[in-house]
Amino acid sequence: MVTAFVMIKANTGEADRLRDEIEAIDGVESAHIVAGDVDIIAKARVETPAEVKNIAATQIQGIDGIEDTQTYIAMD
């Protein structure tokens, strides 16, 4: 299993809606609205790094209202 954390910047006022859409994506275990440099942190658990890429680069970035993402793959 591959665990990844996706840091997400959202348009102002869109965090609640975006969190719900992100949590509905297959492979996303959870999504949390946070304070700091990003607005939402999503945790994904999938079988391959290619699936992480699909979630972060295709599905999450494809949602209207997402400004930017950064993805980190857990090493343990």
C-alpha positions as CSV (number, residue, x, y, z in Angstrom):
1,M,0.0,0.0,0.0
2,V,1.1,3.6,-0.7
3,T,0.0,6.3,1.7
4,A,0.1,9.9,0.4
5,F,-0.8,13.3,1.8
6,V,-2.1,15.9,-0.6
7,M,-1.8,19.5,0.5
8,I,-4.6,21.6,-1.2
9,K,-5.1,25.3,-1.6
10,A,-8.7,26.3,-2.2
11,N,-10.5,29.3,-3.5
12,T,-11.8,31.5,-0.7
13,G,-15.0,30.2,0.9
14,E,-14.9,26.9,-1.0
15,A,-13.2,24.6,1.6
16,D,-16.3,22.9,3.0
17,R,-17.6,22.0,-0.5
18,L,-14.2,20.9,-1.7
19,R,-13.5,18.7,1.3
20,D,-16.7,16.8,0.6
21,E,-15.9,16.3,-3.0
22,I,-12.3,15.2,-2.2
23,E,-13.5,12.7,0.4
24,A,-15.8,11.1,-2.2
25,I,-12.8,10.2,-4.5
26,D,-11.9,6.5,-4.4
27,G,-8.7,6.0,-2.5
28,V,-9.0,9.1,-0.4
29,E,-9.4,8.0,3.3
30,S,-10.0,11.4,4.7
31,A,-9.8,15.1,4.1
32,H,-9.4,17.8,6.7
33,I,-9.8,21.6,6.7
34,V,-6.7,23.0,8.3
35,A,-5.2,26.4,9.3
36,G,-1.8,27.4,7.8
37,D,-0.3,27.6,4.3
38,V,-2.9,25.2,2.8
39,D,-6.6,24.8,3.3
40,I,-7.2,21.1,3.1
41,I,-5.0,18.0,3.8
42,A,-6.2,14.8,2.2
43,K,-4.9,11.3,3.0
44,A,-4.9,8.7,0.3
45,R,-4.2,5.0,0.6
46,V,-3.8,3.1,-2.7
47,E,-1.9,0.2,-4.3
48,T,0.5,2.1,-6.5
49,P,2.2,5.5,-7.0
50,A,0.4,5.8,-10.3
51,E,-2.9,5.8,-8.4
52,V,-1.6,8.6,-6.2
53,K,-0.8,10.6,-9.4
54,N,-4.3,9.9,-10.7
55,I,-5.9,11.1,-7.4
56,A,-3.7,14.2,-7.0
57,A,-3.0,15.4,-10.5
58,T,-6.2,14.3,-12.3
59,Q,-9.1,14.1,-9.9
60,I,-8.3,16.6,-7.2
61,Q,-6.7,19.2,-9.5
62,G,-9.7,18.7,-11.8
63,I,-12.2,20.0,-9.2
64,D,-13.3,23.6,-9.8
65,G,-12.1,25.7,-6.9
66,I,-8.7,24.0,-6.4
67,E,-5.9,26.5,-6.8
68,D,-2.8,24.3,-6.2
69,T,-1.7,21.0,-4.7
70,Q,1.4,19.4,-3.3
71,T,1.7,15.7,-2.8
72,Y,3.9,13.8,-0.3
73,I,4.3,10.1,-0.2
74,A,4.9,8.5,3.2
75,M,8.1,6.5,3.6
76,D,6.9,4.2,6.3
